[in-house]
Amino acid sequence: MKKFFLHDFVITNYVTIFQILFIIAFLIVLSFVLITTFKKTHPRFIESKRVWDDALIVAIYKPLLVAIWFVGLTYIIPIAGAIFTKDTSKFTIIELTRNLGIVFLFLWFFIIFIRRLEKNLFNMSISDKKKVDKTSIRAIAQLLRLGAVIVAILILLQTFGIPISGIVAFGGASGLVVGFASKDLFGNFFGGLMIFLDRPFVIGDWIRSPDREIEGTVEYIGWRLTRIRTFDKRPLFVPNGIFTSIAVENPTRMQNRRIKTTIGVRYEDSFKIAAIIKDIENMLKNHPDIDTSKTLFVHLTTFASSALEFLVYTYTKTTKWVAFQRIQQDVLLKIIDIVKKHDAQLAYPALNLHFDENSPISKK
């Protein structure tokens, strides 16, 4: 009985069955062509110096493979359903599902493309040793992703028959309430936007603020907060709105580091001070790590209580903190050698007591 039923079913619906099998075969062939093409072309695009072609191939592969079968199934289901029912109104949801799926697939493709492009730009800066502004790249990528999501939401609303003009009108009416409820959130968002536009600092910069206890290396800049790694390796999370109301110093962008120190020589060596100052100044002018194009001087400045003090003022070529400490140490050691070379001594705090010859203490 079942055998005859199956036979009659096939004979009656052989055209429909053939259509379904043909579509499935076509989808298999199309998927095979896509997979084969991707495996052959992707390695070649990876070696390309262009950053967008590899990102495009990777981004389009999975969404397109899913789209082939998704769209194919939305055509197979109504064809197969027509065998069991003549009421085509039951399949109207299939068209809506297809439209929604296509929107999500395009959004998926766009997000993968942006992420891959961002990654390629970072890798290019490492391999080619080019300085790429990671902060700007990340900001643009975040804006593009946000824009893609907003466009996708608007298209989905239009697909469901919800007029966009009504959403805009509703947003205008409720915007004031939402604004008061989330003013800190919007303040942080616009603070992050100002950081991306004004660029007072970027990822990797060492920053500090004289107004707040903020100092460290910038690790991440988001739309709501910035993560800073302090010098004791603790993470510091700062809401972006704070940066709009405080002063921020960016030592990373300094052009030089300054050596400013006061040296004291004994009053007994006062007749040697001019020669000592001249030799120290010559030493600085011939030092390979001192920037002689900047202000450089060694001047006698103060008659202190126990020393003749002169100011050493100059700039190093490097801005690196560790290298600066090494150079400053070398300069100070050379100053000690120059003072010793002139048979003079560095002064230290001392108190001399002078007594009258007729005083009891002096007689003792």
C-alpha positions in Angstrom: 0.0 0.0 0.0 2.8 2.4 1.0 4.7 1.5 -2.2 1.7 2.4 -4.4 1.2 5.6 -2.5 4.8 6.7 -2.9 4.7 5.7 -6.6 1.6 7.8 -7.1 3.0 10.7 -5.1 6.1 10.8 -7.3 4.1 10.5 -10.6 1.8 13.2 -9.5 4.4 15.7 -8.3 7.4 14.7 -10.5 7.7 18.2 -11.9 7.9 19.8 -8.4 10.3 17.2 -7.2 12.5 17.8 -10.2 12.5 21.5 -9.5 13.5 20.9 -5.9 16.3 18.5 -6.8 17.5 20.9 -9.5 17.7 23.8 -7.0 19.5 21.7 -4.5 22.0 20.5 -7.1 22.5 24.0 -8.3 23.2 25.2 -4.7 25.7 22.4 -4.2 27.6 23.3 -7.4 27.5 27.0 -6.5 28.8 26.3 -3.0 31.6 24.1 -4.5 32.6 26.8 -6.9 32.7 29.4 -4.2 34.8 27.2 -1.8 37.2 26.2 -4.5 37.6 29.8 -5.7 38.2 31.1 -2.2 40.9 28.4 -1.4 42.7 29.3 -4.6 42.5 33.0 -4.6 42.8 33.8 -0.8 46.5 33.0 -0.5 47.3 35.3 -3.4 45.4 38.1 -1.9 47.1 37.7 1.5 50.5 38.3 -0.3 49.1 41.5 -1.8 50.3 44.8 -0.5 46.8 46.3 -0.7 45.0 46.1 2.6 41.4 46.0 1.3 41.4 43.1 -1.2 42.2 40.4 1.4 39.7 41.9 3.7 37.0 41.9 1.0 37.6 38.2 0.1 37.5 37.1 3.8 34.5 39.2 4.5 32.4 38.0 1.6 33.2 34.3 1.8 31.1 33.1 4.8 28.1 35.5 4.3 27.9 34.6 0.6 28.1 30.8 1.4 25.3 31.2 3.9 23.3 33.4 1.5 23.4 30.8 -1.2 21.7 28.2 1.0 19.4 30.6 2.8 18.0 32.1 -0.3 17.8 28.7 -2.0 15.8 27.3 0.9 13.4 30.3 0.8 12.6 29.2 -2.8 12.5 25.5 -2.0 10.0 25.7 0.9 7.2 27.3 -1.1 7.7 24.9 -4.0 7.6 21.9 -1.6 4.7 23.4 0.4 2.6 23.7 -2.8 2.4 19.9 -2.9 0.4 19.8 0.3 -1.6 23.0 0.2 -2.9 25.4 -2.4 -3.2 28.3 0.1 -0.1 30.4 -0.9 -0.9 33.0 1.7 0.7 30.8 4.3 4.1 31.3 2.6 4.1 35.1 2.7 6.3 35.0 5.8 8.9 33.3 3.7 9.4 36.5 1.6 9.7 38.6 4.8 12.2 36.1 6.3 14.2 36.3 3.1 14.4 40.1 3.2 15.3 40.1 6.9 18.0 37.5 6.3 19.5 39.5 3.4 19.8 42.6 5.6 21.5 40.6 8.4 23.9 39.0 5.9 24.9 42.4 4.5 25.4 43.6 8.0 27.5 40.5 8.8 29.6 41.1 5.7 30.2 44.8 6.4 31.2 44.2 10.0 33.7 41.4 9.0 35.1 43.6 6.3 35.7 46.6 8.7 37.3 44.3 11.3 39.6 42.6 8.8 40.5 46.0 7.3 41.4 47.3 10.7 43.5 44.3 11.5 45.3 44.5 8.1 46.2 48.2 8.8 47.6 47.3 12.2 49.7 44.4 10.8 50.9 46.6 8.0 52.3 49.1 10.5 54.2 46.3 12.2 55.6 44.6 9.1 56.5 47.7 7.2 57.6 49.6 10.3 55.3 52.5 9.4 53.7 54.6 12.0 50.0 54.2 11.7 47.6 56.2 13.9 45.8 53.3 15.7 43.5 55.6 17.5 42.1 57.2 14.3 41.8 53.8 12.6 39.9 52.4 15.6 37.7 55.4 15.8 36.8 55.3 12.1 36.1 51.5 12.3 33.8 52.0 15.3 31.9 54.8 13.5 31.5 52.6 10.4 30.3 49.7 12.5 27.8 51.9 14.3 26.6 53.4 11.0 26.1 50.0 9.5 24.0 48.8 12.5 21.9 52.0 12.4 21.3 51.6 8.6 20.4 47.9 9.1 17.9 48.8 11.9 16.3 51.5 9.7 16.0 49.0 6.8 14.4 46.4 9.1 11.9 48.9 10.4 11.0 49.8 6.8 10.7 46.1 6.0 8.2 45.6 8.8 6.2 48.6 7.5 7.1 51.0 10.2 7.6 54.5 8.7 11.0 56.0 9.5 9.5 59.5 9.7 7.4 58.3 12.7 10.5 57.1 14.5 12.2 60.4 13.9 9.2 62.3 15.3 9.1 60.1 18.3 12.8 60.5 18.9 12.4 64.3 18.8 9.7 64.1 21.5 11.5 61.7 23.8 15.0 63.0 23.2 14.7 65.6 25.9 13.7 63.0 28.5 16.4 60.6 27.4 19.0 63.4 27.4 18.4 64.3 31.0 18.4 60.6 32.1 21.7 59.8 30.4 23.6 63.1 30.3 26.7 61.4 31.8 26.6 58.8 29.1 26.3 61.4 26.3 29.0 63.5 28.0 31.4 60.5 27.9 30.4 59.8 24.3 31.1 63.4 23.2 34.2 63.4 25.3 35.4 60.4 23.4 34.5 62.1 20.1 36.6 65.1 21.0 39.5 62.9 21.8 39.2 61.3 18.4 38.9 64.7 16.7 41.4 66.8 18.7 43.8 64.0 19.3 45.4 65.3 22.5 46.7 61.8 22.9 46.6 58.5 21.1 47.1 54.8 22.1 50.6 54.3 23.3 51.1 57.9 24.6 52.3 58.6 28.2 49.9 61.2 29.7 49.3 62.8 33.0 47.1 65.5 34.5 48.0 68.1 37.1 44.3 68.3 38.0 43.7 64.6 38.8 45.8 61.7 39.9 46.0 60.4 36.3 49.3 59.2 34.9 50.3 56.3 32.7 50.3 54.9 29.2 47.1 54.9 27.1 46.1 51.4 26.2 42.5 51.8 24.9 40.3 54.7 23.8 36.6 53.8 23.6 33.4 55.9 23.2 32.6 55.8 26.9 36.0 55.5 28.7 39.8 55.4 28.2 42.0 52.7 29.8 45.4 53.9 31.1 48.1 51.6 32.4 49.8 53.2 35.4 53.5 52.8 36.0 52.9 50.3 38.7 51.0 48.2 36.0 47.5 48.8 37.4 44.7 49.6 34.9 43.1 53.0 35.3 39.6 53.5 33.7 38.8 57.1 33.1 35.4 58.3 31.7 35.9 60.3 28.6 33.8 63.2 30.0 36.5 64.0 32.5 39.0 64.9 29.8 36.8 67.8 28.7 37.3 69.6 32.1 40.9 68.9 33.0 44.3 69.8 31.7 46.2 66.9 30.1 49.9 66.8 29.7 51.4 64.6 27.0 55.1 64.0 27.7 55.4 61.6 24.8 55.2 64.5 22.4 58.1 66.4 24.0 61.0 67.2 21.6 63.8 67.1 24.2 64.4 66.3 27.9 65.9 69.0 30.1 68.9 68.8 32.4 68.6 71.5 35.0 70.8 71.1 38.1 72.7 73.4 40.5 76.3 72.6 41.4 78.1 74.1 44.4 81.9 74.7 44.7 83.7 75.7 47.9 84.4 79.4 48.5 88.1 78.4 48.9 88.0 77.5 45.1 86.5 80.8 44.0 89.4 81.8 41.8 89.0 78.5 39.9 85.2 78.8 39.3 85.6 80.6 35.9 87.8 77.9 34.4 85.5 75.1 35.8 82.4 76.7 34.2 84.2 77.1 30.9 85.3 73.5 30.8 81.8 72.2 31.8 80.2 74.3 29.0 82.7 73.0 26.5 82.0 69.4 27.6 78.3 69.9 27.1 78.8 71.4 23.6 80.9 68.4 22.6 78.7 65.8 24.2 77.2 63.5 21.5 73.8 63.2 23.4 73.3 66.9 24.1 71.2 69.0 21.6 73.3 72.1 21.1 70.6 73.7 19.0 68.6 74.3 22.1 69.4 76.6 25.1 72.7 75.6 26.7 74.5 77.5 29.4 76.5 77.2 32.6 76.3 80.3 34.8 77.3 81.3 38.3 74.0 82.2 39.9 74.2 82.3 43.7 76.5 83.1 46.6 75.0 80.5 48.9 75.8 80.1 52.6 78.4 77.4 52.1 79.1 77.3 48.3 79.4 79.2 45.1 76.5 77.8 43.1 76.3 77.7 39.3 73.4 76.5 37.2 73.8 73.8 34.5 71.0 74.1 31.9 70.8 72.0 28.7 68.7 69.6 26.7 69.2 66.0 25.6 68.5 64.7 22.1 66.5 61.7 23.4 63.1 61.9 25.0 63.2 58.3 26.4 63.3 58.3 30.2 65.8 55.5 30.7 68.2 56.9 28.1 67.8 60.4 29.7 68.8 59.1 33.1 71.9 57.5 31.6 72.9 60.7 29.8 72.3 62.9 32.9 74.4 60.5 35.0 77.2 60.8 32.4 77.0 64.6 32.5 77.1 64.7 36.3 80.1 62.3 36.5 82.0 64.4 33.9 81.3 67.6 36.0 82.8 65.9 39.0 85.9 65.0 37.0 86.2 68.6 35.8 86.0 69.9 39.3 88.6 67.5 40.5 90.9 68.3 37.5 91.1 71.9 38.7 92.0 70.7 42.3 88.7 72.0 43.6 86.0 70.4 45.6 82.3 70.2 45.5 80.7 72.0 48.4 78.5 70.5 51.1 76.5 72.1 53.9 78.9 73.3 56.6 78.9 75.7 59.5 82.1 77.6 60.4 82.4 79.2 63.9 84.8 82.1 64.4 85.8 83.1 67.9 87.6 86.2 69.2 91.2 85.7 70.1 90.5 86.8 73.7 87.5 84.5 74.2 87.8 81.7 76.7 87.1 79.1 74.0 89.9 80.3 71.6 92.4 80.2 74.5 91.6 76.6 75.1 
